[in-house]
């Protein structure tokens, strides 16, 4: 028997300045190109094949327009049974001031607190962004010691030629390990179990190129490197539009880094691998209408 996923079912009411959405819906934000520190509800990993569709969450959401460029966004995302300790409550405000787009996010998710800041600004033909999130774990759980970490993504992009677009992004992951010997122990922390953190180290450099080869064909490439252990992961995808309703693509994933050493009855040896050494090499083809 097959499975069925009802991923969009909501009631949407719009007033003069107010939108209210109740039901299953997509809730996402952030300006980072490869890693979004403030996007923790249904985030994409940078290796995701299909980012066109965002999974929905069960939520009550209210948006209020302060003016043409500013709004308040508040909501409650229901966890199991609607229990606050398994749910998320957020308030987000965004505005545009003196040439800079700014958004501030306050969120309680499970037992933790997130404070986020997202800034975007153009300098000539260069777009820039800084997205950061400060998280205090177990803020509402007196039985577990509180801890905190910060995540930051800073980057710039530019249309290099009429057919070539590129970007650079630096990411700091304060929840990550200082070295590869601690990679296995870090993933047990709340940042990884609840906070949507998946990168194991602390410092990363990402870059991407989008090349319009013909009017119907594009090449997209990204590279993310762990600055500490020297490992890296490359993705490349060639896309071609066959018709108005049919696109095909051919892609490749390639890793650089030491793969894990495994001993019988012991498992993976700590410190034996680089972060991206555990990622797959892969070739894939896809088509969609």
C-alpha angles and dihedrals in degrees: 000000000000128000128242128206117196095199102165122042118133146133115238122195121184126195132174094289102355135083121187120189122185121182139028111348144143116270114185142133144160137111100229115117099211106012126027111196094189096047102086106136101075104350129178121233112227089247094059112133097207119035096159093093126050120204115243130239130203106254150144109227133181125190122190122188111221091184139327093296104028136066145163118228120192132169152152119229112202119229125189109324091353089276109162090223088062098036139068132240119191143179119189130178127188134183143160117237133167093347094311129109111216134184129180121197128195116185142169111201118178104317095333138090127221127193113188137186125191122186128179129179139160122228108191106304094343122095117207136189142181120193119179137170129193113200128192109195125216092007090152098038112084092186095064126058116251120244133176141205139174131220124195134183118189123177152144135215137190142178096246096187132352088274104030127072123181141178141187125204134182118202128194116196109193091185092060131100124270091227141002093264087074098045094103096047096048096064091068093067126099092253088067100034097043110006101063092242112148106158111097103205134057109240130045140170119205132185138174142189130199114194123189099213095177136349089275103029130071135176118211121190132175133180126193118187130190103225094202103053098023096236121138142186125214127197125187128178130183113202129191129183108224094181142336090287105029129070125173129192141185120202144176136203118203129181133201118197146075114299120225122276111226126197124195112260090003105065127202114003112233112245094017097109144046118236099252091040087083093055120098130254104225145167119201142172127203141174131190139178 
